[in-house]
Amino acid sequence: MVSSALSRTEEAPFATVVIRIPADKLKDTLSYFRGLAVKVSSENIIGTDVTDQYVDIQAHLDTLNLTKKKFESILNSATAV
C-alpha cells in the first residue's frame, strides 16, 4: 500500500487507497476491491512505464568480466609495468 485516506462524513463516507500491484494481477485485484465496496462511484487507474528504469545487471557483469579478462591478458603479455 502506498497511501490511504478515509473520510467519515455522515452523508457520504468514502475512502481512497493507493496501491501498487503487478500488471498480471490487475484484473483480479480490481474484482476483489469492487466486491468489497457497497458502491463504486468512480475509478482512476494510472499506469507508469518503468522500462527506462530497468537495468540488465547480468549484461553489465558480463561486460566487466570480459574487460577484466582483456586487462589480465594485456598484463600477462607485458614485459614492463
N, CA, C and O of each residue as an XYZ file, in Angstrom:
324
protein
N       0.843     -1.163      0.000
C       0.000      0.000      0.000
C       0.892      1.231      0.000
O       1.872      1.305      0.741
N       0.541      2.186     -0.835
C       1.298      3.422     -0.929
C       0.716      4.458      0.024
O       1.451      5.100      0.775
N      -0.610      4.622     -0.006
C      -1.263      5.579      0.886
C      -2.745      5.244      0.997
O      -3.294      4.491      0.192
N      -3.377      5.821      2.012
C      -4.817      5.660      2.165
C      -5.386      6.882      2.868
O      -4.693      7.569      3.618
N      -6.664      7.139      2.610
C      -7.367      8.248      3.254
C      -8.816      7.833      3.456
O      -9.404      7.175      2.597
N      -9.380      8.210      4.568
C     -10.750      7.848      4.896
C     -11.492      9.080      5.365
O     -11.015      9.809      6.235
N     -12.659      9.312      4.788
C     -13.500     10.435      5.203
C     -14.793      9.861      5.755
O     -15.458      9.067      5.088
N     -15.152     10.258      6.966
C     -16.333      9.694      7.614
C     -17.465     10.709      7.715
O     -18.123     10.810      8.751
N     -17.685     11.440      6.670
C     -18.815     12.370      6.689
C     -20.107     11.569      6.740
O     -20.191     10.487      6.159
N     -21.105     12.088      7.424
C     -22.368     11.379      7.615
C     -23.107     11.142      6.300
O     -23.742     10.101      6.131
N     -23.033     12.087      5.374
C     -23.785     11.968      4.129
C     -23.194     10.931      3.182
O     -23.917     10.113      2.613
N     -21.877     10.972      3.018
C     -21.251     10.080      2.041
C     -19.828      9.725      2.464
O     -18.874     10.359      2.012
N     -19.675      8.725      3.321
C     -18.313      8.325      3.690
C     -17.601      7.724      2.484
O     -18.207      7.029      1.669
N     -16.318      8.001      2.387
C     -15.561      7.436      1.272
C     -14.109      7.219      1.680
O     -13.627      7.776      2.667
N     -13.436      6.402      0.900
C     -12.037      6.108      1.164
C     -11.274      6.161     -0.145
O     -11.818      5.882     -1.214
N     -10.007      6.524     -0.043
C      -9.091      6.493     -1.166
C      -7.910      5.621     -0.760
O      -7.288      5.848      0.278
N      -7.608      4.628     -1.580
C      -6.497      3.730     -1.303
C      -5.609      3.693     -2.537
O      -6.091      3.471     -3.647
N      -4.317      3.911     -2.346
C      -3.352      3.853     -3.447
C      -2.466      2.642     -3.202
O      -1.798      2.542     -2.172
N      -2.472      1.722     -4.165
C      -1.670      0.508     -4.041
C      -0.883      0.285     -5.324
O      -1.227      0.817     -6.379
N       0.166     -0.502     -5.218
C       0.928     -0.918     -6.396
C       0.779     -2.423     -6.519
O       1.007     -3.166     -5.564
N       0.394     -2.860     -7.706
C       0.234     -4.290     -7.942
C       0.858     -4.649     -9.289
O       0.934     -3.804    -10.180
N       1.300     -5.880     -9.441
C       1.819     -6.309    -10.741
C       0.714     -6.269    -11.802
O      -0.455     -6.507    -11.496
N       1.083     -5.972    -13.027
C       0.105     -5.846    -14.105
C      -0.718     -7.111    -14.291
O      -1.907     -7.035    -14.602
N      -0.104     -8.271    -14.105
C      -0.838     -9.517    -14.311
C      -1.865     -9.795    -13.218
O      -2.684    -10.702    -13.370
N      -1.845     -9.046    -12.128
C      -2.805     -9.210    -11.030
C      -3.877     -8.120    -11.028
O      -4.743     -8.114    -10.154
N      -3.832     -7.201    -11.990
C      -4.742     -6.055    -12.006
C      -6.205     -6.478    -12.034
O      -6.998     -6.016    -11.214
N      -6.566     -7.337    -12.955
C      -7.968     -7.727    -13.121
C      -8.523     -8.371    -11.844
O      -9.614     -8.016    -11.397
N      -7.782     -9.306    -11.262
C      -8.236     -9.972    -10.043
C      -8.333     -9.006     -8.870
O      -9.268     -9.080     -8.073
N      -7.366     -8.101     -8.768
C      -7.365     -7.139     -7.666
C      -8.541     -6.180     -7.772
O      -9.198     -5.888     -6.772
N      -8.812     -5.687     -8.984
C      -9.961     -4.798     -9.169
C     -11.261     -5.514     -8.822
O     -12.130     -4.931     -8.174
N     -11.404     -6.746     -9.236
C     -12.606     -7.522     -8.913
C     -12.760     -7.681     -7.405
O     -13.860     -7.563     -6.866
N     -11.643     -7.950     -6.732
C     -11.678     -8.108     -5.279
C     -12.160     -6.835     -4.588
O     -13.053     -6.886     -3.742
N     -11.571     -5.693     -4.947
C     -11.967     -4.444     -4.292
C     -13.383     -4.026     -4.655
O     -14.100     -3.484     -3.814
N     -13.794     -4.265     -5.884
C     -15.179     -3.958     -6.263
C     -16.153     -4.800     -5.453
O     -17.236     -4.335     -5.099
N     -15.771     -6.034     -5.160
C     -16.615     -6.909     -4.351
C     -16.738     -6.444     -2.910
O     -17.741     -6.730     -2.256
N     -15.741     -5.735     -2.405
C     -15.790     -5.210     -1.038
C     -16.646     -3.960     -0.918
O     -17.182     -3.667      0.151
N     -16.774     -3.227     -2.012
C     -17.445     -1.923     -1.967
C     -18.967     -2.070     -1.951
O     -19.526     -3.006     -2.523
N     -19.612     -1.128     -1.285
C     -21.063     -1.041     -1.329
C     -21.457     -0.417     -2.663
O     -22.396     -0.862     -3.323
N     -20.708      0.636     -3.049
C     -20.971      1.331     -4.307
C     -19.653      1.917     -4.812
O     -18.913      2.540     -4.050
N     -19.368      1.718     -6.076
C     -18.194      2.328     -6.693
C     -18.693      3.500     -7.527
O     -19.343      3.307     -8.555
N     -18.385      4.717     -7.080
C     -18.865      5.900     -7.797
C     -17.841      6.415     -8.801
O     -18.208      7.107     -9.750
N     -16.580      6.096     -8.611
C     -15.571      6.487     -9.592
C     -14.349      5.593     -9.432
O     -14.106      5.009     -8.376
N     -13.598      5.510    -10.508
C     -12.383      4.709    -10.533
C     -11.321      5.476    -11.291
O     -11.624      6.147    -12.277
N     -10.082      5.385    -10.844
C      -8.978      6.041    -11.522
C      -7.802      5.066    -11.533
O      -7.244      4.743    -10.485
N      -7.435      4.603    -12.719
C      -6.326      3.669    -12.845
C      -5.210      4.362    -13.605
O      -5.421      4.880    -14.701
N      -4.019      4.368    -13.016
C      -2.866      5.011    -13.633
C      -1.741      3.990    -13.732
O      -1.416      3.315    -12.755
N      -1.160      3.884    -14.899
C      -0.017      3.005    -15.094
C       1.227      3.839    -15.352
O       1.150      4.925    -15.926
N       2.357      3.332    -14.933
C       3.616      4.030    -15.134
C       4.585      3.102    -15.852
O       4.828      1.981    -15.407
N       5.130      3.569    -16.953
C       6.106      2.789    -17.705
C       7.466      2.937    -17.040
O       8.010      4.038    -16.961
N       8.008      1.834    -16.566
C       9.303      1.859    -15.880
C      10.390      1.204    -16.721
O      11.438      0.822    -16.199
N      10.144      1.074    -18.017
C      11.110      0.430    -18.904
C      12.471      1.105    -18.833
O      13.498      0.427    -18.812
N      12.489      2.428    -18.797
C      13.768      3.146    -18.771
C      14.501      2.980    -17.440
O      15.679      3.326    -17.344
N      13.838      2.465    -16.426
C      14.476      2.249    -15.134
C      15.070      0.843    -15.016
O      15.743      0.527    -14.035
N      14.819      0.015    -16.007
C      15.319     -1.355    -15.994
C      16.813     -1.371    -16.307
O      17.264     -0.730    -17.256
N      17.562     -2.096    -15.514
C      19.000     -2.235    -15.732
C      19.309     -3.724    -15.810
O      18.975     -4.488    -14.905
N      19.951     -4.124    -16.903
C      20.327     -5.527    -17.069
C      21.656     -5.757    -16.364
O      22.724     -5.568    -16.946
N      21.575     -6.164    -15.113
C      22.762     -6.355    -14.289
C      23.662     -7.440    -14.881
O      24.887     -7.319    -14.855
N      23.053     -8.495    -15.413
C      23.854     -9.584    -15.967
C      24.681     -9.102    -17.152
O      25.836     -9.502    -17.294
N      24.113     -8.249    -18.007
C      24.860     -7.709    -19.140
C      26.033     -6.863    -18.654
O      27.130     -6.944    -19.207
N      25.804     -6.049    -17.617
C      26.895     -5.244    -17.044
C      27.993     -6.149    -16.491
O      29.180     -5.905    -16.708
N      27.588     -7.187    -15.779
C      28.553     -8.111    -15.190
C      29.353     -8.832    -16.272
O      30.569     -8.982    -16.148
N      28.680     -9.278    -17.329
C      29.371     -9.943    -18.440
C      30.406     -9.016    -19.082
O      31.525     -9.437    -19.373
N      30.031     -7.764    -19.299
C      30.951     -6.792    -19.892
C      32.154     -6.555    -18.980
O      33.290     -6.499    -19.451
N      31.911     -6.418    -17.695
C      33.014     -6.217    -16.750
C      33.949     -7.421    -16.715
O      35.167     -7.256    -16.647
N      33.399     -8.617    -16.760
C      34.240     -9.821    -16.764
C      35.086     -9.907    -18.033
O      36.256    -10.284    -17.969
N      34.511     -9.564    -19.179
C      35.281     -9.554    -20.422
C      36.393     -8.509    -20.375
O      37.507     -8.759    -20.835
N      36.089     -7.349    -19.821
C      37.090     -6.287    -19.683
C      38.215     -6.745    -18.763
O      39.390     -6.509    -19.043
N      37.852     -7.397    -17.669
C      38.859     -7.908    -16.731
C      39.771     -8.917    -17.419
O      40.991     -8.853    -17.266
N      39.192     -9.852    -18.178
C      39.993    -10.846    -18.889
C      40.942    -10.188    -19.887
O      42.092    -10.605    -20.026
N      40.459     -9.162    -20.577
C      41.295     -8.449    -21.548
C      42.470     -7.776    -20.837
O      43.608     -7.869    -21.297
N      42.203     -7.103    -19.723
C      43.280     -6.460    -18.966
C      44.276     -7.488    -18.437
O      45.485     -7.255    -18.454
N      43.763     -8.628    -17.966
C      44.666     -9.674    -17.494
C      45.549    -10.199    -18.621
O      46.734    -10.464    -18.419
N      44.969    -10.345    -19.798
C      45.731    -10.787    -20.970
C      46.829     -9.779    -21.302
O      47.966    -10.169    -21.570
N      46.504     -8.512    -21.287
C      47.481     -7.463    -21.561
C      48.566     -7.480    -20.491
O      49.749     -7.362    -20.810
N      48.183     -7.624    -19.243
C      49.137     -7.633    -18.136
C      50.083     -8.852    -18.249
O      51.285     -8.736    -18.010
N      49.535     -9.991    -18.609
C      50.364    -11.207    -18.727
C      51.371    -11.099    -19.889
O      52.441    -11.706    -19.833
N      51.045    -10.355    -20.908
C      51.973    -10.241    -22.029
C      52.910     -9.047    -21.874
O      53.802     -8.862    -22.702
N      52.735     -8.252    -20.859
C      53.592     -7.074    -20.661
C      54.979     -7.503    -20.173
O      55.115     -8.401    -19.342
N      55.988     -6.844    -20.706
C      57.349     -7.119    -20.247
C      57.782     -6.136    -19.178
O      58.674     -6.437    -18.384
N      57.164     -4.964    -19.147
C      57.470     -3.976    -18.115
C      56.177     -3.265    -17.728
O      55.360     -2.911    -18.578
N      56.020     -3.070    -16.451
C      54.802     -2.423    -15.954
C      55.178     -1.074    -15.382
O      54.311     -0.344    -14.902
